[in-house]
Amino acid sequence: MRFTKVTVAAIGLLGAALIGTAVPAGAATGEAFSPNAELAQAQLGDTATASDISIQQTAAGAVKWMSDRNGSTAYEGYCERAVRLAWNRTTHHASAIEHWRSSDGARHTTGTPPKGAFVFWDISQYGHVGIADGAGGFWSTDVNNKIGHASSTSHFSHYLGWKPGNSN
């Protein structure tokens, strides 16, 4: 069979007509259907928008993510989650101490952590992690019981060191 532009156009029009006359789901069974019904939206509380992702995959973006949440208590007890979201990371660690001990990045125990680096402390069985500001300080959860900035890594006791920040 040979198809021409006219044949293809006719098939397209027929398909459009059939779609336009289709009965909405549930209408055939007597269920109520309203074109004005509200649809439930997914809760995206800790996911990034498309415009945030390009920003968050840089050191400046990770610091910005934390500073934009200055004063928030939403991540108390979830420091590892906060830094993962700040960097839009695909790698998940169960705790900050697991992140520190992992092969996920080289450990550094001396020197000023560069901007965006993960900074770690051994303050509990889970440890603690924040994001370096590049000037010797850091952003983290649990700075005065909320996300905040501290001017020195000695803010918490038992500083372990830092690992390069990344979005992997």
C-alpha positions, 0 to 999 in steps of 0.5 A: 500500500502506498501512503501519501501525504493526504492519507497520513493527514486523514489518519491523523484527523481520524485519530484526533476525532477519536481522542476528542470523543473519548469518555473520561476515565470513570464516566462509563462506570457512573463515577463522578468526574469533574474536569476541575478536580484538583490533582495531588502534587508530589511533596518535593520538600528536599528536592531541587528544582531544575534551576537550583541544580546547576547552582548546587553542583558548585561550591558556591551553590552548596554554600548558598543552599545552606546560607539560604536556610540560615535559621532553619531547624528543619534538618536538626539531627540530619546534617548528612542529609543537609550537605547531600541536598546542598550539593545535590549529591546522588551518593547517600551515606547513613551518617556523617561518620560513615561519610568520613570513613568512606572512600568517597573522597580523599580525607585531609586533616590539615589546612583550611578547607576550601569553599564547599568542602565537607568538614567533619567532627567526631561528636557522637556515634553518627559524627557531624558534617558541614560545608566549609565557607573557604575562610576557615568557617563553615555552614552546618545544622546544629549551630545554636540548634539551627542551620547557621554559620560558625567562624571556625572549625573549632566551634565543635570539639573533635574536628576530624578534617575535610573532604572535597565537596562534590555532587557525585 
